Amino acid sequence: MTREWIPIPGTNKHTLIHVALEEFSSKGYKGVNITELAKKANMTTGAIYHHFGSKAKLYEVIRSEMEQRIMDRMEGITSVVDDPSEGMQAALITGLKFAVKMNICRLLCEDAPNEKVDKVADFLASFNEDPNLPVSILLISTWRSVLNAISEEQITLEQGENLIKWIFKKGTN
């Protein structure tokens, strides 16, 4: 994957991405007002449209990059685990820890506008051994629900990890 959008620090594009990441991560897509975002970045809305074309495209750039960072970690952990069930559990927990560390739980738990590809869901689907039982649908929903609960401060990271472990434990009974 090329990461052409990564701008030089100190440029307007870099500032916009940095501010937008913070805003989308704390307020979600719908909660971000493009005029307020531009003001926080000490720029005009024209700068956002010049660099990204729209709020949705700016969000897509940020969301895609954060999903890729999650995927890098998920793929890394599963490459050292032989059992598919253990791999899925390890991937979900690794992704969860990274999302909390980066404060991107809200960003990753919401449905993305214009999102054609769901990298995490596709990754989890690759573990499905039985096409008649698409477990990844349940797992991606659970993972996003846990991210949302953490972002809403309803549960802690530790509780989120324990929920994921509980699901896998119940699945083996």
GIMORA-V185585 format. One line per field, one symbol per residue. phi: phi as a letter, one per 30 degrees, with the letter a starting at -180 (. if undefined). psi: psi as a letter, one per 20 degrees, with the letter a starting at -180 (. if undefined). Layout:
BEGIN
phi = ???
psi = ???
END
This chain:
BEGIN
phi = .dcdddddejdeddddddddeddddccieddccddddddddhbcdedddddbiadddddddddddddddddedddddddccddeddddddddddddddddedhbededdcdddidcbcedddddddddccddbdedddddddedddedddddhdbceedddddddddddddcd
psi = pqmhiorppirgggggggghggghhhirghipphghggghjlrrhhhghghihrgghgggggggghhhhggggghghhijphpgghggghgggghggghggilkgggiiqppqjohpnggghghhiiohoiinnhhggghggghgggghghjkhrrgghgghgghgghghhi.
END
